[in-house]
Amino acid sequence: MTKLLEQTIGELLRKKAESVGDHEAIVYQDQGIRYTYKEFYELSGKVAKGLIGLGIEKGEHIAAWATNVPEWLLLQFGSARAGAVLVTVNTSYQERELEYLLQQSDCTTLFLIEGFKGSSYVDIARNIVNERKEKIPYLRNLVYLGEKSETPEEMKSWSDLLDLAENVSDAELQQRESSLHYNDVINMQYTSGTTGFPKGVMLTHYNIANNGFQIAQAMNLTHEDRLCIPVPFFHCFGCVLGTLAAASVGATMVPVVEFTPEKVLQTVEAERCTALHGVPTMFIAELNLDNFESFDLSTLRTGIMAGSPCPIEVMKKVINLMGMDEITIAYGQTESSPVITQTRTDDPIERRVNTVGKVMPHVEVKIIDPASEEQVLSNTPGELCTRGYHVMKGYYKMEEATSGAIDEEGWLHTGDLATIDEEGYVQITGRLKDMIIRGGENIYPREIEEFLYTHPDVLDVQVIGAHDERYGEQVAAYIRKRPEAKISEEDLREYCKGKIAKYKIPKYLFFVEGYPMTASGKVQKYKLREEVRDWIRKNEDTPTA
């Protein structure tokens, strides 16, 4: 077992600049950007100096609201070297959500691009500053990530920040970096907000540098690998499983600025990528491209599928059709930096499609009965709890929520239902709040989803509980059909008969084009529950397709 790293993110990057300095660190092919590790380290130092020149103090909170642009990467490592806490902003946020984040996090500086998916970030930020400045008293800088000539007059440009670096000496930067400790909070990510108000998860150098390194080890990632990163940087998947995992071993990072399935496969082919990350919905979109077979994906070896439950049938296609024989499954949550368990590249395929692997090195896991909180036996479902270096410092300014998540013995209660078998492999069976209780029977949506995925006309499926006066809850399924599929509700119900218990067969079946999603690729099941609740109120018991 490798030792835990006792170093800051800046020290991690410096060591890679020394050991593999001439190796490519960052590639943005369509922008003509290629930085070696030595160049990347020098540029991150310039950004750190720029932040110091802007007046950013150690421990100060700064926010990044952008897609996977090059400046985001430079800011991630530059802010770590300056000791600023980088607060990541969901790219789907609108005005009220951004205002909440800026207010709750006490951010002093917001870095932003022009906009994304029809939303003008510039207009949103301008409205908040002009109309509700009193609600964000700490915010004093807006820095535009784009061309200087296009920078709004009330904002500083990225080049302005780099110009400020000229006023800060190497000695000043060295003094700042020497004052940092690996246990300092360096990153704050807000929970996706699938329920309730988002909470700011405080993560340290120690948390995320080590988690990134352990993830890379599980993938057998080395400096010879080239990792395509289409998942968003604002989420742990992008900035820990992606950038930090790659940097920890000196691998080449090949980000995709904005996800499209075509862009991902074009990037993999052009840059000869050996690894690819994605949430299941991304892989589904890639596999179902009309011209999928025209792309040369022969260099692909490994990667990670995570972010939400990974359908077995999709996993098999990624292995068989994309050639990712060593792809891994990772499981965790933001509060655990994020990975708790991961499959290994040499695990049998059955293990890599039926489980989320074994616990990571230096990490403890136990399964408890949600009612008694007593630890349960192997193969018995219960709530997964975890303890170790990876557990967050806590939720920012939310002591009650923190104590509700982390008990007195340091165990983080994930809220996820799971089992562990005799060999240590973990299966996630659902969320405590997602579990369906029908007439006293506990039903795990994941089990029904995996079964429905085996139907040849089903492209994607999400199963939820629908309120029922008689039984408490009924099973509802939202189905995405394959193109040209003619399947009906009755066809699906007939397919279920004799194969799964009668009480698990969905009472409600809806055929949909897509699902409400968070920007990090998680299906917002609470919105589906609201939809089916409203449908039941307005309609008869059995919906039509």
Secondary structure, 3 states (H helix, E strand, C coil): CCCCCCCCHHHHHHHHHHHCCCCEEEEEHHHCEEEEHHHHHHHHHHHHHHHHHCCCCCCCEEEEECCCCHHHHHHHHHHHHHCCEEEECCCCCCHHHHHHHHHHHCCCEEEECCEECCEEHHHHHHHHHHHCHHHCCCCCEEEECCCHHHCCCCCEEHHHHHHHHHHCCHHHHHHHHHCCCCCCEEEEEECCCCCCCCCEEEEEHHHHHHHHHHHHHHHCCCCCCEEEECCCCCCHHHHCCCHHHHHHHCCEEEECCCCCHHHHHHHHHHHCCCEEEECHHHHHHHHCCCCHHHCCCCCCCEEEECCCCCCHHHHHHHHHHCCCCCCEEEEECHHHCCEEEECCCCCCHHHHHHCCCEECCCEEEEEECCCCCCECCCCCCEEEEEEECCCCCEECCCHHHHHHHECCCCCEEEEEEEEECCCCCEEEEEECCCCEEECCEEECHHHHHHHHHCCCCEEEEEEEEEEECCCEEEEEEEEEECCCCCCCHHHHHHHHCCCCCHHHCCCEEEECCCCCECCCCCECHHHHHHHHHHHHHHCCCCCCC
